[in-house]
Amino acid sequence: MKILVTGGAGYIASHTNVELLNAGYEVVVIDNLINSDKESIRRVEKLTGKKITFYEADICNKEALEAVFEKETIDAVIHFAGLKAVGESCQIPLTYFDNNLCGTIYLLEMMKKYDVKTLVFSSSATVYGLPESVPITEDFPLSVSNPYGRTKLMIEDMLRDIYQADNGWDIAILRYFNPIGAHESGEIGEAPNGIPNNLLPYVAKVAAGELDYVRVFGDDYDTPDGTGVRDYIHVVDLALGHIKSLEKLKQHPGLVTYNLGTGVGYSVLDIIHNFEKACHKTIPYQIVERRPGDIDICYADAKKAKEELGWEATRSIDVMCEDAWRWQSKNPKGYAK
């Protein structure tokens, strides 16, 4: 079975590629490399002993995208490609709408044209907006507090409408909580270009002495220590959720939606202190103003994924931090040689 992975050189995708190849799937990757590195493809091939077919192209380029569908006999798509920084999306919302929505529309058009109707979509817990309570179940009301989340919710709405119009599609919408960590080998991990937007790679850079301190965005949230609480999930657990979702779609369930999280919330300061244990260093931090669009607390109820997919997150916060530090220590400049 041949799987097209959009944005397939990125952080979550590279770990998913490992699990796909280990499970016996063929993998075709399309990625424009604007916030990823082709070296991740080479390392996945080294870890698995299997080859990936790679296309450097943007899914917003219809001609380049169609060339992939013409050349490859695709059976299913895992759609990761998209801009993904909450803070940045508040600064350049039109760029996010253009990239994330147009790219997805072009992809869906090609899938329809080439009769590929099996899709796993990389959504986000941001579609729950400011939840009235926690843990969050899949039937919670949907709303958003930032343009990044808006693009995810709009794509979810598109997929629901497409399925209503043609129930020959099989679609899994996966709402991620906060992926962190790295492959236990230390060979692949999160390697953003420039200064990281996400908490864990930023903390790792501070631990490595590359940045002076962690900026903690607000300490006046309605949480035990005043800092934002999130559900952090190991990226390998998350990757395995995609394999289980593909298996589910083979049963032709139609459109299904799952939370992928641990069901446990950790604050920003919890993460900093757990990372200190992993790297055996003190990590300096400073409290700064809140970011627009951030919410107080967010963690998952992942029972549905356990019951219907046979999936659950098993790696602890200690393992998440240890694996992230191993990746940072072995690759201080990310994938750059």
SULCORZI-V259841 format. One record per backbone hydrogen bond with DSSP energy under -0.5 kcal/mol. NH is the residue of the N-H (numbers start at 0). CO is the residue of the C=O. If there is no record, write none. Layout:
NH,CO  NH,CO
//
This chain:
2,0  2,25  3,75  4,2  4,27  5,3  5,77  6,29  7,4  7,29  9,6  13,9  14,10  15,11  16,12  17,13  18,14  19,15  20,16  21,17  22,18  23,20  24,19  25,0  27,2  28,52  29,4  30,54  36,8  39,36  40,37  41,37  42,38  43,39  44,40  45,41  46,42  47,43  48,44  49,44  52,26  53,51  54,28  56,30  56,54  60,57  61,59  64,60  65,61  66,62  67,63  68,64  69,65  70,66  71,67  73,71  74,1  75,1  76,117  77,3  78,76  78,119  79,5  79,77  85,83  88,84  89,85  89,86  90,86  90,87  91,87  95,91  96,92  97,93  98,94  99,95  100,95  100,96  101,96  101,97  102,98  103,99  104,100  105,101  106,102  107,103  108,104  109,105  110,106  111,107  112,108  113,109  114,111  115,110  116,114  118,116  118,169  119,76  120,118  120,171  121,78  122,120  122,173  124,175  126,123  127,124  128,125  130,128  135,298  139,136  142,126  149,145  150,146  151,147  152,148  153,149  154,150  155,151  156,152  157,153  158,154  159,155  160,156  161,157  162,158  163,159  164,160  165,161  168,165  169,116  170,253  171,118  172,170  172,255  173,120  173,171  174,172  174,257  175,122  175,173  176,259  177,230  178,176  179,232  182,187  185,182  190,188  201,197  202,198  203,199  204,200  205,201  206,202  207,203  208,205  209,204  210,204  213,283  215,213  215,285  216,214  217,215  217,287  220,225  222,220  225,222  228,295  229,265  230,297  231,229  232,177  234,179  237,233  238,234  239,235  240,236  241,237  241,238  242,238  243,239  244,240  245,241  246,242  247,243  248,244  249,245  250,247  251,248  255,170  255,253  257,172  259,174  260,258  265,229  267,227  270,266  271,267  272,268  273,269  274,270  275,271  276,272  277,273  278,274  279,275  280,275  283,281  285,213  287,215  293,290  297,228  300,135  301,299  305,301  306,302  307,303  308,304  309,304  309,305  310,304  312,260  319,315  320,316  321,317  322,318  323,319  324,320  325,321  326,322  327,323  328,324  329,325  330,326  333,330  335,332
//
